[in-house]
Amino acid sequence: MNSTVVTFPAGQVSGRSRIVGTVPVGERHGLVVSETPFHPLDHTWPDQPADRGTIGGLPVVDCVTGAWSDGEIHLGADIPARRGAEGWQWLVVHVTDAPLPVGESVELAVDPAYRAALSAGHTACHLAALALNAALADRWRKEPALDALGRPDFDQTAITSSRIEPDASVDVYRLGKSLRKKGFTADGLDTALAEVAAAANDRLKEWVAADAPVRLDVPGPELTARRTWHCSLPEGEASIACGGTHVTRTSELGAVTVELALEEGTTLTMRTTVTR
């Protein structure tokens, strides 16, 4: 069995392929095809949910990452190898309630509206992270790692989780001792949240209005290819490693706004909303 070829990075939402393997998923059935437009949940960083749609006319109730070696398919968190490890074939596993036979040629169709909403949420998530970095840039006492626009990278330094939703995202940051040691000060942040959010929202408004092009750098067709998100913003070319799906221009987002909440002084949550 070979690694699954994926077409979702190019924006594809349909295709035809042959079933090359199956695996039990509880009482359900995991179907593997040679090529798919479906974006699966990545268990190593489960930010973007799996696509919805159909395979061979059957509803895809889940879509997960699998890995094959020595004749056995492992799923999600049960995969005993690092993503992309040699000697393993990396698979998109379409989970259905009914089986389909190996060797059958099937139509695959992704729900285009749900995909579009997730793509908008994911692009907005990256833009919001960069805007938050800019809004918090004056809170660093030491020289930290920088983001693609040359600003202190609060997002990648402090993030603990990220979740993409339809036309939205939720990012959670830890403002703990290790962040303070790296030079970030959260003193007075609780009373400055509205000001920080306003600065980020002003920048997001400019970026959406700029109609900046968005693209994915795709070095190969396989699931584990290390893809990179790019956006040509007025300040420069932004890039972030990313395996998800995206819009093609910032203007497609309509409007992007963030809301910030600080809990117990140590957990900062940013909720990003797209209004298309």
Secondary structure, DSSP 8 states (H G I E B T S, - for coil): ----EE-GGGT--EEEEEEEEEEEETTEEEEEESEE----B-TTS--S----EEETTEEE-EEEEEEEETTEEEEGGG--S-TT-TT-EEEEEEEESS---TT-EEEEEE-HHHHHHHHHHHHHHHHHHHHHHHHTGGGBSS---B-TTSSB-HHHHHEEEEEEETTEEEEEEE-SHHHHHTTB--TTHHHHHHHHHHHHHHHHHHHHHTT-BEEEE-S-SBTT---EEEEEETTEEEEEE--S---SBGGGG--EEEEEEEETTTEEEEEEEE--
